[in-house]
Amino acid sequence: MAKLALFGGTPVLQSTFPSWPVFDQREVESVVNVVNSGDWWMTNPAIADFESAFAKFQGSKYALSLTNGTHTLETILRALGIGPGDEVIVPAYTFIATASSVLMAGATPVLADVCIDTMTLDPERFSEAITSRTRAVITVHLGGVVGPVDDILRIAKAKKIFVVEDCAHAHGCASRGRQTGSLGIAGSFSFQSSKTMTSGEGGAIVTRDKSLFEKCWSLYNCGRKYKANFNEYQVLGSNYRMTPFQAAILAIQLQRMEEQSPVRLQSIQCLEEGLKDIEGITPQYRDPLDSAPGYLYSFYYDSKAFNGLSRSLFLKALSAEGIPCNAANYPAIHQTPLFRNRIFGAGGKAIKSDSTGQTLPDYASMSLPNAENIQETVVSLPHQVMLGELEQVQKAVEAIHKIQTHARKTVAPSLTWVTGVVRKKIGI
Ligand SMILES: *Cc1c(COP(=O)(O)O)cnc(C)c1O
C-alpha cells in the first residue's frame, strides 16, 4: 500500500491544476486598449459591449455592470421597491452577501433551510417562511446547481413574491435549458477573483424587465434618470459603477467561458462516475437535465466510512495528495456573530427590531439542520480542479480511495494521524 503523502509518501497527483485566474495576452491587450483610449470612465464603449455580450450569454435582455456582486443584490432589491418593514427570504446556507444585501436595502432577511441533496433553498421551507410582509426571495445556485427552482417560481408567483437569483456561483449554468439569471425577475452575478469569470472585483445585474433595468441604472448611477438630463437627480442612488478596465478583461473572460464550460462539465461527469462507489462520499445532487459548470464541486464527507477520520484531517491528507480542497465554504448565516447578535444597528449596535418597529427574527435560537450539516460535513473542490486534465481529475478520485484505504487499516486514524503529522513536522 503506497504511503500517504501526508506522511512523506508520493502524492497521487504530481502535476498541478491550472492556477486561477486563467489569462493571457488577450486580457492584457484588452486592458491596454482601454488605457490607450484615454477614456477611463463609464463612457468607454468597452462597458456597453461587455454588457450586451453578457446579457446574451445569460439569455437575458439587459445587463448592467457594477462594482461587485453584493451591490448588485442590494440594487436589485432597492429597485424592486423593497425596504424597511419588508421581508426577503434567503437560504440559510450561502455567502454572507446574500443576506447582508437585504439588510443594506433596509429590509429584514428571513432564513429558510436548504434541501439536503441539492444544498439549495428548500421550496417547502420557503413556503413556510412566507408572511404578509414577504416581498422577495433570493435563490442561490450554490456551486452552479439550480435545484428545484420551478417549485420556488410557482409558489412565489401564487404569493406575488419576486424571485431574485444570486448567480455568483452560476455563470453559464442552466436549468432545463433556461440560463441562470433569466428564471426570476433579475439575476445577480459576481466577478470577484475566485469566481468562474473574473476581473478581480465586479458584478452584473441581468433582467428582461425594462422598467426594473432603468430603476437599477438610476440607483447605481447617483440617482440620475435613465437617458435624461445628466444633472437631473431623481432618486436616492449611489455610485456602484464598474470601470472599463474591468469590462475589458471580462469581455475576454466571457469568451473563455465558452471554452472552459465544456471542460468543467466533463470533469464533473468524471467525478460523478468515480465518486459514486466510494462509501461515505455523497456529492451534491445535480439534476441530469441541468447544466452546472459552476463554482464548486461539493460532497458530504461521512467520517464513519473513513474509520472516524475527521474532516479536517481528510482535507489535509487530500491536499497533500495534490488535490486542492476546502471545508464547506461558508458558515451557516444564523450562526455568524453578525446574525446571532443582530448587529444591524448604526455604529455596530445590536438591535431587536427594525426601523419600522417590527421585531427581528431571533437568529440565535434558530435550528436550520441542513445548513448546519453542510457547514460541518461538506468538502468542496474549487473550480480549478474542474479545469484540469481528465487524468488529473481521475487522480482526485484515486486520492480519496487511497485515504479511505489507509484510514480503514489504521486503529483510531484521527488520533494516529494527528500524531503522525506532528512527528513529521518536528522531524521524529
Ligand atoms: C461571491 C458571492 C457574492 C458576491 O460577492 P462579491 O465579492 O461582493 O462580488 C454573492 N453571493 C454569493 C453566493 C457569492 O459567492
The ligand as an ORCA input file, in Angstrom:
! r2SCAN-3c Opt
* xyz 0 1
  C     -19.197     35.920     -4.259
  C     -20.601     35.900     -3.875
  C     -21.415     37.064     -3.868
  C     -20.916     38.436     -4.186
  O     -19.667     38.689     -3.745
  P     -18.796     39.973     -4.129
  O     -17.478     39.597     -3.554
  O     -19.430     41.147     -3.482
  O     -18.742     40.127     -5.623
  C     -22.755     36.927     -3.571
  N     -23.301     35.734     -3.294
  C     -22.578     34.591     -3.304
  C     -23.264     33.289     -3.034
  C     -21.199     34.643     -3.574
  O     -20.496     33.504     -3.560
*
